[in-house]
Structure formats: structure tokens, C-alpha cells
Amino acid sequence: MTQSLEDYLEMISFLADEGAVRVTDIALRLGVSKPSVLSALKNLEEKGFIVHEHYGNVRLTDAGIQRANLIRGRHHDLTNFLVQALGVKDEIAEKDACQMEHFLSAETLSAMKAFLSKR
């Protein structure tokens, strides 16, 4: 899955925590156009991660929930590492974690978590 699609899935998950998820909400939060959102939703639906009702809400499937939780977990772990181990400011750590979460291996993430647990 591409970085962009992971970002969409993560955002859908965050929005779902708050209630119903609409195309407009996703576009506003990610700062993209509605056609861009619709294109991404089509891809995510084809991959089995979401269900999107025509002119309706977006809902994560079980597979989508699992994948979104994995993405959110990586983001959380990276943010914690940057803040706690390196002293990076929260706002910067959030932005950096968003970029890093797509590229670091599971081994590196595991090592970062282990490092924090030993502190």
C-alpha cells in the first residue's frame, strides 16, 4: 500500500473515532480535494479496507481496522521515541513520525520500542 493510501486509512480511523466519516471531512483534514479523496477511497475499497456508500459515509472493514491500528501504532511508537529518547518537541515529533512511519522496518521499530522500555 502506498504512503498516501496509508495516510487516508489512518485519517479515516481517526475520524471514525469521532463519529461518521464523510468525504468532506477527510478532504478538510488532509487538505486535499474531494476528487482526490474519492480516488483514494476507490483504491481502499478495492483492497477491502473500507466500504463507501455512494454519497454516504465511509466505514472501515475488519481488515481496514486492523491495518489502521497497525499504522496508528507505528505512528504512536515513533512519536514517543522522538519525544522521550531524543527530546523532540511534540508538534515536530508528530510531523516527523507521520513521514517515518511509512519507511522504517518492523525490526527498527521494535528496537526503538525496546530502547524506550529499558529507560
Secondary structure, 3 states (H helix, E strand, C coil): CCHHHHHHHHHHHHHHHHCCECHHHHHHHHCCCHHHHHHHHHHHHHCCCEEECCCCCEEECHHHHHHHHHHHHHHHHHHHHHHHCCCCCHHHHHHHHHHHCCCCCHHHHHHHHHHHHCC
